[in-house]
Amino acid sequence: MVKITKEAALQYHESGRPGKIEVKPTKAYRTQTDLSLAYSPGVAYPCLEIQENPDNAYKYTDKGNLVAVISNGTAVLGLGDIGAMSGKPVMEGKGLLFKIYGGIDVFDIEVAEKDPEKFCEAVERIAPTFGGINLEDIKAPECFYIEERLKRTLDIPVMHDDQHGTAIISAAGLKNALEVIGKDIKKVRIVVNGAGAAAISCTKLYMALGAQKENILMLDSKGVITSDREGLNEQKRFFATDRRDVHTLAEAVSGADVFVGLSKGNVLSQDMVRTMAKDPIIFALANPVPEISYEDAMAARPDVLMSTGRTDYPNQINNVIGFPYIFRGALDVHATAINEEMKMAAVLAIADLAKQPVPDVVNDVYKVNNLHFGRDYFIPKPVDPRLISEVSAAVARAAIESGVARRKIDDWEQYKDSLSVLLGQETKLTQKLYSTAAAHPQRVVFAEAIHPTMLRAAVQAKSEGICHPILLGNDEVIEKMARKMDLNLEGIEIVNLRHPSEQERRERYARILAEKRQRDGYTFQEANDKMFERNYFGMMMVETGEADAFLTGLYTKYSNTIKVVNEVIGIRPEYKHFGTMHIINSPKGTLYIGDTLVNENPDTDTLVDIAKLSATAVRFFNEKPVISMISHSNFGSSQSDGAHKVRAAVEQMHELYPDLAIDGEMQIGFALDRELRDEQYPFSRLKGKDVNTLVFPNLTSARSSYKMLQMLDADVEIIGPIQMGLNKPIHFIDFGASVRDVVNIVAVAVIDAYVDKIKSRINNRNN
């Protein structure tokens, strides 16, 4: 775990723009018309609509996506009562987590008021601004009163995350931990060390899952809370035990099945752990120092199931697994509250998610290959991208069914998809690619199956139903890798092209290739030798129809692959060249970039082919191409050879395709700024149009552009390279591509293959 120093933390918060969050406009604001719509006089119309029907605030304002993170600074993290203003960095941090995990906007509000009545009055007066209120870092017992009162007086969701966030995550963890060891929650003995807001809420939720009150012992700083003790508040009195034989923590944990620590560090000793029941469950949640360290607990009892609040150990109880998604679901149905049904729905959704196969992105982040449900993984990781769709949907459904939702959801799958798009996990384009591919799965050859990324991608693509993978490589090596990586190869074909059993197929492929290339000096023996190479063999599988599409590139140099493609597959007869395209998905829209891989320094004729190929490719994705031919100059402002070849290509395209929206040469700034372009060059064929396709003058500029965007903007998704102009669906993979990158290309390759089949059927009918 990285050591966090005071200097580093202060520098992080101070550098650049101070703090961690900001407000950004979501509507156009450049013109006078924009400003008149945003403010006076246009803003009066939504104001009047809201006056007529207050629920219209969800329609015309950010209320439905805005949460207040409110604190009085009386219980800030482990710092205690440091005051409202001192707690502001924590509240900003909470706002950041809401945004990055739930897509929720936040105003952090620090209220300098310790009196619960006055605090509530302040919150009640500002509540109309928000769709929900997250109470934070308010000390017990005042926090109980404050939350209960605000839940009664307000018609929006209110949740004190310090109580319920920890409760929800730990309840999901406890449910699963007990399932792992086969114990019944109704029978286990539970010790809760701590009696603050989180401890009270956690224990109540455990009881809602089935834990029996008589089997629970709760301790505060004075020891076991017993019914004969004087001065107990209402919350502690509820959990007071009638037993008189236990007073200390050591006595309480003896024979206990579960220890939940919500107190302070190093209070649970190894000797205490040794006295616990078989397969003890320990949730040591004090932070940053737990009640007992992971190492000490495991050394004392190797059979322990352990959770902490820390990221560097298994089974982290982290509130971020819950609150962004609970509020997301509540906001999306315009809920009037977060009730017990919604909290339990979150518990069950989180618990269930841990039992499902773990996405590759989670394994990558934690540098592991085989996370699966068990002792070391019974709580989902905070980076799991499925949390937003599964937990939010469960909460939203519970809100509707329990009667606290103002808005209904009819299509739950569409809702889940929209949540993935919201956080950029998927875009509408990739969703469409996946759904289309899944409707028409094809046989896809993975040339480099012994590459871990390619092997994972093949398994994932099959599990998502978008293709029938064929793995090229040594079957024994692939199966050994799969076992080590905990991958299921059931139903996946493996072809060991060098095995003696493939001799007949190699020779058959060689005869076909030798006959096809005989005028290029190919002999049968030369062609047969090449069939021992995965790219030649795999492409011949597609050429002969024994597979539908082919992927390569993680190992092989592009120049070598391009040579094989030209020899085996060839270019479509209507073109003299082929190329590739990368798709850039960003919050500002989708851009198609060509050529990004093949033609290093294209001449005019090659640029014409690239422009034609790009137009066809954009139509393939069901968009109308609007193409800008990029240069360092604008419309003849330079007479250099580079500018001239672009200008000549545009002239040819205008002559060949008078109805196509294409123009240039132009600088990229004018290409992407419609208003500036229309003002300066009103004669352009692109007038009034937003460019969606860029054709660059050479490979260096094209690759540099999309790579730079990829590195600078985390919100940008890159799909590609996508081949343009080959006779068969042969697709390439960028060196260093992730599993998701490969699966994206698989989806494109599958659709490419399916479209080819449709075209062939149409041609056969016409002939």
GULO-255384 format. One record per residue (C-alpha): z negated, x negated, y; residue number from 1. Coordinates in nm, 3 decimals. Each point is the difference from the previous one (the first is absolute). Layout:
N
Z|X|Y|k
Z|X|Y|NUM
...
% end
This chain:
767
Z|X|Y|k
0.000|0.000|0.000|1
0.094|-0.135|0.344|2
-0.305|-0.098|0.204|3
-0.007|0.195|0.327|4
-0.140|-0.204|0.288|5
-0.126|0.129|0.331|6
0.266|-0.198|0.184|7
0.283|0.139|-0.211|8
-0.122|0.358|0.035|9
-0.037|-0.025|0.379|10
0.342|-0.163|0.033|11
0.155|0.278|-0.213|12
-0.139|0.272|0.226|13
0.071|-0.181|0.328|14
0.344|-0.152|-0.053|15
0.310|0.168|0.143|16
-0.089|0.354|0.097|17
-0.381|0.037|-0.036|18
-0.119|0.236|-0.271|19
0.180|0.133|-0.307|20
0.168|0.329|0.093|21
0.229|0.145|0.266|22
0.175|0.326|0.095|23
0.378|0.022|-0.026|24
0.233|0.276|0.124|25
0.184|0.201|-0.265|26
0.265|0.160|0.222|27
0.277|-0.136|0.222|28
-0.119|-0.102|0.347|29
0.274|-0.211|0.158|30
0.176|0.256|0.218|31
-0.119|0.233|0.274|32
0.083|0.293|-0.228|33
-0.218|-0.147|-0.274|34
-0.293|-0.036|0.240|35
0.050|0.351|0.136|36
-0.016|0.137|-0.355|37
-0.301|-0.214|-0.089|38
-0.198|0.088|0.312|39
0.073|0.221|0.300|40
0.161|0.251|-0.001|41
0.093|0.015|-0.370|42
-0.349|-0.049|-0.136|43
-0.106|0.340|0.138|44
0.190|0.185|-0.272|45
-0.195|-0.135|-0.301|46
-0.321|0.046|0.200|47
0.073|0.371|0.036|48
0.095|0.028|-0.368|49
-0.336|-0.151|-0.096|50
-0.180|0.232|0.240|51
0.162|0.294|-0.176|52
-0.080|-0.136|-0.348|53
-0.242|-0.295|-0.032|54
0.145|-0.091|-0.340|55
0.318|-0.099|0.183|56
-0.185|-0.319|0.095|57
0.088|-0.118|-0.349|58
0.367|0.073|0.074|59
0.038|-0.153|0.345|60
-0.258|-0.282|0.010|61
-0.138|-0.280|-0.216|62
-0.313|0.203|-0.081|63
0.107|0.038|-0.364|64
0.017|-0.376|-0.046|65
-0.287|-0.107|0.224|66
-0.353|-0.086|-0.114|67
-0.297|-0.099|0.213|68
-0.209|-0.286|-0.139|69
-0.332|0.069|0.172|70
-0.322|-0.202|-0.006|71
-0.317|-0.055|0.201|72
-0.042|-0.351|-0.143|73
-0.338|0.066|-0.165|74
0.096|-0.133|-0.347|75
0.294|-0.236|0.045|76
0.096|-0.158|-0.333|77
-0.280|-0.237|-0.092|78
-0.091|-0.060|0.365|79
-0.217|0.306|0.059|80
-0.058|0.165|0.337|81
0.209|-0.222|0.228|82
0.118|0.271|0.238|83
0.313|0.205|0.050|84
0.207|-0.258|0.187|85
-0.091|-0.280|-0.241|86
0.131|0.208|-0.287|87
0.343|0.049|0.159|88
0.171|-0.280|-0.201|89
-0.104|0.178|-0.319|90
0.135|0.332|0.123|91
0.330|-0.165|0.097|92
0.011|-0.152|-0.346|93
-0.049|0.342|-0.154|94
0.286|0.126|0.215|95
0.221|-0.279|-0.128|96
-0.078|0.094|-0.362|97
0.075|0.366|0.068|98
0.339|-0.100|0.138|99
0.116|-0.253|-0.258|100
-0.120|0.195|-0.304|101
0.035|0.362|0.110|102
0.247|-0.007|0.289|103
-0.268|0.171|0.210|104
-0.047|-0.058|0.374|105
-0.354|-0.068|0.122|106
-0.194|-0.002|0.323|107
-0.322|-0.193|-0.045|108
-0.281|0.158|0.203|109
-0.333|-0.171|0.056|110
-0.266|0.243|0.124|111
-0.303|-0.156|0.169|112
-0.242|0.266|-0.121|113
-0.266|-0.017|-0.272|114
-0.134|0.352|0.041|115
0.169|0.203|-0.279|116
0.021|0.317|0.208|117
0.165|-0.169|0.298|118
0.225|-0.204|-0.229|119
0.123|0.319|-0.168|120
0.058|0.167|0.335|121
0.219|-0.291|0.111|122
0.206|0.012|-0.320|123
0.037|0.378|0.015|124
0.143|-0.018|0.350|125
0.272|-0.250|-0.088|126
0.083|0.145|-0.343|127
0.303|0.206|0.115|128
0.191|-0.327|0.041|129
-0.014|-0.084|-0.369|130
0.111|0.120|-0.340|131
-0.304|-0.161|-0.163|132
-0.318|-0.196|0.073|133
-0.119|-0.304|-0.192|134
-0.366|-0.069|0.077|135
-0.085|-0.366|-0.041|136
-0.301|-0.229|-0.002|137
-0.266|0.256|0.095|138
-0.344|-0.064|-0.146|139
-0.189|0.229|-0.237|140
-0.152|0.253|0.014|141
0.173|0.098|0.326|142
0.343|-0.032|-0.162|143
-0.081|0.285|-0.239|144
-0.084|0.240|0.282|145
0.296|-0.109|0.213|146
0.254|0.047|-0.278|147
-0.139|0.335|-0.112|148
-0.008|0.138|0.354|149
0.353|-0.114|0.085|150
0.131|0.143|-0.325|151
-0.150|0.336|0.104|152
0.116|0.000|0.362|153
0.350|-0.152|-0.026|154
0.316|0.136|-0.162|155
0.142|-0.341|-0.095|156
-0.091|-0.242|-0.283|157
-0.317|-0.201|0.063|158
-0.114|-0.277|-0.234|159
-0.261|-0.273|0.027|160
0.184|-0.267|-0.196|161
-0.307|-0.219|-0.049|162
-0.138|0.282|-0.214|163
0.294|0.157|-0.169|164
0.254|-0.282|-0.017|165
-0.223|-0.219|-0.213|166
-0.108|0.306|-0.199|167
0.355|0.101|-0.086|168
0.115|-0.347|-0.107|169
-0.313|-0.084|-0.194|170
0.001|0.341|-0.171|171
0.355|-0.061|-0.117|172
-0.106|-0.346|-0.119|173
-0.307|0.135|-0.179|174
0.203|0.270|-0.174|175
0.246|-0.257|-0.131|176
-0.258|-0.266|-0.087|177
-0.187|0.252|-0.214|178
0.328|0.095|-0.166|179
0.073|-0.365|-0.081|180
-0.330|-0.040|-0.189|181
-0.013|0.353|-0.138|182
-0.318|0.124|0.169|183
-0.067|0.357|0.114|184
-0.087|0.035|0.369|185
-0.237|0.284|-0.088|186
-0.213|-0.235|-0.209|187
0.005|-0.334|0.181|188
-0.297|-0.127|0.200|189
0.095|-0.099|0.355|190
-0.193|-0.218|0.244|191
0.102|0.016|0.366|192
-0.146|-0.280|0.210|193
0.020|0.117|0.360|194
-0.067|0.335|0.162|195
0.221|-0.005|0.309|196
0.298|0.215|0.082|197
0.234|-0.158|-0.256|198
-0.259|0.005|-0.281|199
-0.084|0.368|0.055|200
0.367|0.104|0.009|201
0.094|-0.213|-0.302|202
-0.279|0.143|-0.212|203
0.085|0.360|0.092|204
0.361|-0.059|-0.101|205
-0.109|-0.156|-0.331|206
-0.194|0.320|-0.063|207
0.312|0.202|0.078|208
0.172|-0.197|-0.275|209
-0.277|0.094|-0.242|210
-0.282|-0.252|0.046|211
-0.339|0.163|-0.056|212
-0.260|-0.016|0.276|213
-0.281|-0.076|-0.246|214
0.194|-0.309|-0.117|215
0.022|-0.148|0.352|216
-0.246|-0.235|0.167|217
0.048|-0.085|0.368|218
-0.171|-0.286|0.180|219
-0.046|-0.087|0.366|220
-0.167|-0.304|0.156|221
-0.339|0.122|-0.128|222
0.108|0.038|-0.363|223
0.074|0.299|-0.220|224
-0.002|0.324|0.199|225
-0.263|0.219|-0.164|226
-0.093|0.358|0.081|227
-0.360|-0.092|0.086|228
0.104|-0.229|0.284|229
-0.067|0.130|0.351|230
0.238|0.002|0.296|231
0.324|0.044|-0.195|232
0.296|0.145|0.189|233
0.192|0.290|-0.148|234
0.267|-0.219|-0.160|235
-0.243|-0.235|-0.175|236
-0.224|0.286|-0.109|237
0.292|0.154|-0.188|238
0.026|-0.309|-0.223|239
-0.372|-0.071|-0.038|240
-0.109|-0.033|-0.365|241
-0.312|0.148|-0.157|242
-0.037|-0.307|-0.222|243
-0.306|-0.211|0.067|244
0.082|-0.290|-0.236|245
0.268|-0.166|0.216|246
-0.049|-0.155|0.341|247
0.205|-0.321|0.023|248
0.368|-0.075|-0.045|249
-0.075|-0.203|-0.313|250
-0.177|0.299|-0.157|251
0.276|0.240|0.107|252
0.294|-0.195|-0.147|253
-0.164|-0.065|-0.336|254
0.209|0.195|-0.249|255
0.226|0.142|0.276|256
0.372|0.046|-0.062|257
0.112|-0.021|0.362|258
-0.116|-0.195|0.305|259
0.146|0.091|0.340|260
-0.102|-0.229|0.284|261
0.037|0.115|0.359|262
-0.272|-0.218|0.145|263
-0.006|-0.375|0.058|264
0.101|-0.321|-0.173|265
-0.165|-0.174|-0.294|266
-0.256|0.266|-0.092|267
0.116|0.049|-0.361|268
-0.091|-0.296|-0.220|269
0.160|-0.116|-0.323|270
-0.322|0.082|-0.186|271
0.024|0.358|0.127|272
0.361|0.025|-0.118|273
-0.100|-0.120|-0.346|274
-0.236|0.297|-0.036|275
0.272|0.257|0.064|276
0.163|0.209|-0.273|277
0.305|-0.108|-0.201|278
0.319|-0.033|0.207|279
-0.182|0.028|0.333|280
0.195|0.111|0.307|281
-0.091|-0.185|0.320|282
0.137|0.102|0.338|283
-0.139|-0.267|0.234|284
0.139|0.126|0.329|285
-0.201|-0.181|0.267|286
0.241|-0.197|0.218|287
0.073|-0.284|0.043|288
-0.276|-0.108|-0.242|289
-0.036|0.242|-0.294|290
-0.330|0.093|-0.169|291
0.099|-0.244|-0.275|292
0.300|-0.229|-0.009|293
0.285|0.066|-0.239|294
-0.058|-0.337|-0.167|295
-0.374|0.058|-0.051|296
0.052|0.349|-0.138|297
0.264|-0.114|-0.248|298
-0.210|-0.298|-0.106|299
-0.300|0.225|-0.063|300
0.195|0.264|-0.190|301
0.359|-0.068|-0.112|302
0.031|0.370|-0.085|303
-0.056|0.109|0.362|304
0.256|0.211|0.189|305
-0.018|-0.125|0.356|306
0.110|0.122|0.343|307
-0.066|-0.146|0.342|308
0.122|0.065|0.352|309
0.183|-0.333|0.006|310
0.372|-0.066|-0.036|311
-0.041|-0.316|-0.209|312
-0.144|0.173|-0.309|313
0.128|0.278|-0.228|314
-0.060|0.369|0.070|315
-0.056|-0.014|0.375|316
-0.164|0.311|0.146|317
0.197|0.012|0.323|318
-0.005|0.303|0.231|319
0.360|-0.067|0.097|320
0.097|0.140|-0.341|321
-0.120|0.336|0.128|322
-0.031|0.087|0.368|323
0.363|-0.055|0.118|324
0.133|0.222|-0.277|325
-0.272|0.264|0.022|326
0.071|0.047|0.370|327
0.376|-0.022|-0.064|328
-0.013|0.293|-0.241|329
-0.236|0.197|0.224|330
0.216|-0.052|0.311|331
0.323|0.090|-0.176|332
-0.126|0.350|-0.081|333
-0.179|0.037|0.337|334
-0.331|0.035|-0.183|335
-0.305|0.140|0.175|336
-0.239|-0.217|-0.203|337
-0.039|-0.263|-0.269|338
-0.195|0.193|-0.262|339
-0.151|-0.086|-0.337|340
0.312|0.113|-0.184|341
0.213|-0.243|0.198|342
-0.242|-0.288|-0.058|343
-0.009|0.069|-0.375|344
0.380|0.018|-0.006|345
0.008|-0.348|0.154|346
-0.247|-0.127|-0.262|347
0.210|0.129|-0.288|348
0.330|-0.122|0.148|349
-0.137|-0.351|0.055|350
-0.152|-0.008|-0.348|351
0.324|0.118|-0.160|352
0.210|-0.255|0.189|353
-0.190|-0.289|-0.159|354
0.115|0.120|-0.343|355
0.369|-0.010|0.089|356
0.224|-0.310|-0.037|357
-0.058|-0.237|0.289|358
0.293|-0.051|0.242|359
0.148|-0.346|0.027|360
-0.100|-0.034|0.365|361
-0.367|0.018|-0.098|362
0.037|-0.265|-0.270|363
0.183|-0.224|0.248|364
-0.270|0.028|0.267|365
-0.278|-0.083|-0.244|366
0.201|-0.268|-0.185|367
-0.041|0.165|-0.342|368
0.239|0.129|-0.262|369
-0.194|0.254|-0.199|370
-0.235|0.221|0.198|371
-0.077|0.298|-0.220|372
-0.276|0.256|-0.034|373
-0.314|-0.156|-0.140|374
-0.314|-0.197|0.084|375
0.168|-0.213|0.267|376
0.211|0.277|0.150|377
-0.142|0.350|0.028|378
0.053|0.049|0.376|379
0.344|-0.019|0.166|380
0.064|-0.295|0.228|381
0.013|0.072|0.376|382
0.364|-0.118|0.016|383
0.117|0.252|-0.261|384
0.292|0.179|0.174|385
-0.054|0.315|-0.207|386
-0.334|0.081|0.162|387
0.154|0.177|0.299|388
0.213|0.234|-0.207|389
-0.248|0.071|-0.280|390
-0.326|0.027|0.193|391
0.142|0.168|0.310|392
0.185|0.258|-0.207|393
-0.312|0.074|-0.207|394
-0.208|0.048|0.316|395
0.265|0.217|0.166|396
0.030|0.217|-0.312|397
-0.379|0.041|-0.018|398
-0.010|0.099|0.368|399
0.261|0.269|-0.061|400
-0.166|0.130|-0.316|401
-0.348|0.005|0.160|402
0.124|0.193|0.302|403
-0.051|-0.252|0.282|404
0.371|-0.075|0.063|405
0.195|0.154|0.285|406
0.329|-0.125|-0.143|407
0.145|0.029|-0.350|408
0.205|-0.251|-0.198|409
0.263|0.149|-0.230|410
0.181|-0.308|-0.134|411
-0.259|-0.253|-0.117|412
0.247|-0.259|-0.122|413
0.175|0.004|0.336|414
-0.338|-0.035|0.171|415
-0.088|-0.304|-0.213|416
0.338|-0.154|0.077|417
-0.056|0.053|0.373|418
-0.330|-0.186|-0.023|419
0.170|-0.302|-0.158|420
0.258|0.003|0.277|421
-0.275|0.029|0.261|422
-0.141|-0.342|-0.088|423
0.335|-0.163|-0.065|424
-0.061|-0.034|-0.375|425
0.326|0.181|-0.045|426
0.261|0.123|0.241|427
0.205|0.316|-0.027|428
0.291|-0.220|-0.101|429
-0.184|-0.168|-0.289|430
-0.143|0.333|-0.111|431
0.350|0.140|-0.011|432
0.126|-0.303|-0.191|433
-0.276|0.031|-0.258|434
0.036|0.374|-0.049|435
0.379|-0.029|-0.032|436
-0.025|-0.289|-0.246|437
-0.266|0.180|-0.204|438
0.233|0.299|-0.030|439
0.278|-0.221|-0.145|440
-0.160|-0.309|-0.166|441
0.249|-0.263|-0.115|442
-0.005|-0.308|-0.227|443
-0.087|-0.299|0.218|444
0.015|-0.361|-0.121|445
-0.273|-0.229|0.135|446
0.153|-0.347|-0.029|447
-0.315|-0.203|0.063|448
-0.250|0.188|-0.214|449
-0.217|-0.307|-0.051|450
-0.078|-0.003|0.372|451
-0.336|0.181|0.046|452
0.128|0.197|0.300|453
0.311|0.117|-0.183|454
-0.200|0.095|-0.310|455
-0.253|0.198|0.202|456
0.280|0.171|0.193|457
0.175|0.105|-0.321|458
-0.319|0.152|-0.140|459
-0.080|0.172|0.329|460
0.354|0.136|0.038|461
-0.021|0.148|-0.348|462
-0.344|0.150|0.068|463
0.139|0.162|0.316|464
0.288|0.140|-0.203|465
0.280|-0.150|0.206|466
0.175|-0.207|-0.269|467
0.022|-0.105|-0.363|468
-0.067|-0.377|0.022|469
0.177|-0.258|-0.214|470
-0.175|-0.338|0.009|471
0.207|-0.316|-0.051|472
-0.188|-0.294|-0.145|473
-0.192|-0.137|-0.296|474
-0.173|0.299|-0.154|475
-0.301|-0.199|-0.123|476
-0.058|-0.155|0.342|477
0.038|0.336|0.178|478
-0.238|0.178|-0.238|479
-0.257|-0.280|0.036|480
0.024|0.022|0.379|481
-0.038|0.377|-0.014|482
-0.318|-0.028|-0.208|483
-0.144|-0.255|0.240|484
0.089|0.218|0.300|485
-0.121|0.317|-0.176|486
0.341|0.167|0.029|487
0.121|0.271|-0.235|488
0.355|-0.070|-0.127|489
0.019|0.308|-0.217|490
0.345|0.155|0.025|491
0.149|-0.300|0.183|492
0.296|-0.176|-0.163|493
-0.008|-0.382|-0.021|494
0.324|-0.191|-0.059|495
-0.031|-0.364|-0.108|496
0.355|-0.101|0.087|497
-0.034|-0.338|-0.172|498
-0.124|0.139|-0.330|499
0.240|-0.029|-0.299|500
-0.004|0.378|-0.029|501
0.187|0.016|0.334|502
0.280|-0.231|-0.113|503
0.248|0.283|-0.059|504
-0.068|0.147|0.344|505
0.030|-0.341|0.171|506
0.336|-0.060|-0.165|507
0.122|0.350|0.087|508
-0.099|-0.051|0.363|509
0.166|-0.342|-0.001|510
0.331|0.142|-0.124|511
-0.005|0.267|0.272|512
-0.081|-0.252|0.275|513
0.254|-0.258|-0.127|514
0.274|0.263|-0.002|515
-0.099|0.120|0.346|516
-0.001|-0.352|0.148|517
0.271|-0.166|-0.211|518
0.219|-0.060|0.304|519
-0.291|-0.192|0.153|520
-0.009|-0.252|-0.282|521
-0.272|0.165|-0.209|522
-0.004|-0.067|-0.373|523
-0.192|0.195|-0.260|524
-0.230|-0.296|-0.070|525
-0.081|-0.045|0.368|526
-0.071|0.372|0.034|527
-0.212|-0.005|-0.316|528
-0.212|-0.285|0.136|529
-0.065|0.201|0.315|530
-0.134|0.293|-0.204|531
-0.316|-0.203|-0.063|532
-0.074|0.035|0.373|533
-0.191|0.312|0.101|534
0.212|0.084|0.307|535
0.329|-0.014|-0.193|536
-0.140|0.190|-0.298|537
-0.179|0.262|0.210|538
0.298|0.067|0.225|539
0.220|0.038|-0.306|540
-0.240|0.267|-0.126|541
0.079|0.195|0.317|542
0.371|-0.084|-0.012|543
0.029|0.139|-0.355|544
-0.211|0.309|0.074|545
-0.290|-0.106|-0.225|546
-0.220|0.008|0.308|547
0.038|0.174|0.334|548
-0.137|-0.248|0.254|549
-0.117|-0.361|0.022|550
-0.266|-0.185|0.205|551
-0.031|-0.374|0.056|552
-0.098|-0.253|0.266|553
-0.367|-0.096|-0.032|554
0.090|-0.326|-0.176|555
0.372|-0.046|0.054|556
0.161|-0.145|0.311|557
0.212|0.256|0.181|558
0.302|-0.229|0.000|559
-0.007|-0.020|-0.380|560
-0.050|0.376|-0.036|561
0.286|0.077|0.238|562
0.230|-0.221|-0.211|563
-0.094|0.192|-0.315|564
0.046|0.336|0.174|565
0.351|-0.095|0.110|566
0.095|-0.109|-0.350|567
-0.153|0.283|-0.201|568
-0.011|0.307|0.225|569
0.237|-0.056|0.288|570
0.045|0.164|0.338|571
0.118|0.355|0.051|572
0.379|0.006|0.050|573
-0.023|0.152|0.349|574
-0.185|-0.310|0.127|575
0.062|-0.373|0.004|576
-0.366|-0.085|0.041|577
-0.340|0.132|-0.101|578
-0.337|-0.030|0.167|579
-0.356|0.122|0.007|580
-0.208|0.217|0.228|581
-0.368|0.010|0.087|582
-0.162|0.321|0.120|583
-0.274|-0.025|0.260|584
-0.239|0.295|0.009|585
-0.225|-0.005|0.304|586
-0.201|0.252|0.203|587
0.296|0.008|0.240|588
0.250|0.097|-0.269|589
0.232|-0.148|-0.262|590
0.246|-0.285|0.056|591
0.267|-0.121|-0.241|592
0.083|-0.372|0.022|593
0.314|-0.164|-0.143|594
0.091|-0.254|-0.133|595
-0.328|-0.167|-0.098|596
0.083|-0.213|-0.302|597
0.359|-0.079|-0.092|598
0.236|-0.099|0.283|599
-0.136|-0.301|0.185|600
0.244|-0.021|0.291|601
0.237|0.297|-0.022|602
0.336|0.002|0.173|603
0.150|0.308|0.162|604
0.140|0.143|-0.324|605
-0.335|-0.048|-0.175|606
-0.185|0.169|0.288|607
0.236|0.295|-0.030|608
-0.084|0.030|-0.368|609
-0.373|-0.031|0.074|610
0.026|0.277|0.260|611
0.190|0.224|-0.244|612
-0.248|-0.075|-0.278|613
-0.293|0.067|0.232|614
0.140|0.337|0.104|615
0.044|0.097|-0.365|616
-0.350|-0.117|-0.087|617
-0.162|0.198|0.283|618
0.184|0.312|-0.117|619
-0.132|-0.075|-0.350|620
-0.348|0.055|0.147|621
0.114|0.332|0.152|622
0.013|-0.120|0.358|623
0.286|-0.008|0.246|624
0.073|-0.363|0.091|625
-0.024|-0.105|0.364|626
0.095|-0.367|-0.004|627
-0.048|-0.276|0.253|628
0.180|-0.331|-0.055|629
-0.245|-0.260|0.129|630
0.084|-0.312|0.200|631
-0.152|-0.225|0.264|632
0.232|0.162|0.254|633
0.094|0.349|0.123|634
0.354|0.141|-0.002|635
0.197|-0.313|0.084|636
-0.259|-0.179|0.214|637
0.051|-0.311|-0.214|638
0.324|-0.155|-0.126|639
-0.164|-0.205|-0.276|640
0.139|0.011|-0.354|641
-0.313|0.179|-0.123|642
0.033|0.278|0.254|643
0.374|0.026|-0.048|644
-0.019|0.059|-0.378|645
-0.249|0.284|0.053|646
0.215|0.151|0.272|647
0.309|-0.021|-0.221|648
-0.187|0.165|-0.288|649
-0.102|0.289|0.225|650
0.361|0.046|0.113|651
0.116|0.024|-0.362|652
-0.277|0.248|-0.086|653
0.093|0.216|0.300|654
0.361|0.007|-0.117|655
-0.087|0.067|-0.366|656
-0.278|0.252|0.060|657
0.043|0.176|0.335|658
-0.277|0.251|-0.080|659
-0.261|-0.257|-0.105|660
-0.281|-0.071|0.247|661
0.032|-0.378|0.021|662
0.021|-0.239|0.293|663
-0.071|-0.350|0.125|664
-0.013|-0.285|0.044|665
-0.345|0.051|0.154|666
-0.340|-0.157|0.022|667
-0.272|0.152|-0.213|668
-0.196|0.118|0.304|669
0.286|0.225|0.106|670
0.059|0.112|-0.357|671
-0.353|0.134|-0.038|672
-0.056|0.132|0.353|673
0.220|0.308|0.034|674
-0.085|0.070|0.365|675
0.066|-0.357|0.108|676
0.324|-0.015|-0.199|677
0.127|0.332|0.134|678
-0.080|-0.103|0.356|679
0.166|-0.340|-0.016|680
0.287|0.079|-0.240|681
0.078|0.373|0.027|682
0.343|-0.057|-0.161|683
-0.159|-0.098|-0.333|684
0.085|0.207|-0.305|685
-0.377|0.010|-0.061|686
-0.080|0.192|0.319|687
-0.284|0.245|-0.049|688
-0.069|-0.125|-0.353|689
-0.288|-0.193|-0.155|690
0.125|-0.297|-0.200|691
-0.119|-0.006|-0.361|692
0.218|-0.280|-0.139|693
0.029|-0.362|0.115|694
0.272|-0.239|-0.115|695
-0.082|-0.359|0.091|696
0.255|-0.277|0.063|697
-0.140|-0.231|-0.268|698
-0.251|-0.024|-0.282|699
-0.252|-0.203|0.198|700
-0.044|0.261|0.272|701
-0.012|0.291|-0.245|702
-0.263|-0.155|-0.229|703
-0.205|-0.136|0.287|704
-0.014|0.340|0.168|705
-0.137|0.201|-0.290|706
-0.228|-0.282|-0.117|707
-0.149|-0.034|0.347|708
-0.070|0.373|0.018|709
-0.155|-0.012|-0.345|710
-0.236|-0.280|0.100|711
-0.095|0.134|0.344|712
-0.059|0.368|-0.071|713
-0.219|0.116|-0.288|714
0.127|0.356|0.049|715
0.357|-0.101|-0.084|716
0.125|0.067|-0.353|717
0.299|-0.201|-0.124|718
0.220|0.125|-0.283|719
0.266|-0.232|-0.134|720
0.220|-0.180|-0.057|721
0.225|0.290|-0.100|722
0.343|-0.102|-0.123|723
0.310|0.137|0.168|724
0.351|-0.015|-0.144|725
-0.038|-0.101|-0.367|726
0.170|0.185|-0.284|727
-0.329|0.063|-0.178|728
-0.368|0.050|0.100|729
-0.107|-0.366|0.008|730
-0.296|-0.053|0.230|731
-0.186|-0.303|0.127|732
-0.367|-0.069|0.062|733
-0.132|-0.208|0.289|734
-0.188|-0.312|-0.102|735
-0.370|0.072|0.045|736
0.046|0.377|-0.029|737
-0.305|0.209|-0.094|738
-0.013|0.243|-0.289|739
0.048|0.290|0.240|740
0.304|-0.175|0.153|741
0.156|-0.030|-0.345|742
-0.076|0.361|-0.092|743
0.162|0.112|0.327|744
0.319|-0.182|-0.101|745
-0.023|0.153|-0.348|746
0.005|0.345|0.161|747
0.308|-0.092|0.206|748
0.172|-0.150|-0.307|749
-0.069|0.315|-0.203|750
0.149|0.225|0.268|751
0.294|-0.240|0.036|752
0.064|0.023|-0.374|753
-0.033|0.377|-0.004|754
0.242|0.042|0.290|755
0.248|-0.229|-0.177|756
-0.017|0.222|-0.308|757
0.062|0.312|0.209|758
0.302|-0.165|0.164|759
0.137|-0.106|-0.339|760
-0.030|0.354|-0.135|761
0.181|0.140|0.305|762
0.277|-0.261|-0.033|763
0.037|0.070|-0.372|764
0.031|0.373|0.066|765
0.258|-0.059|0.272|766
0.201|-0.228|-0.227|767
% end
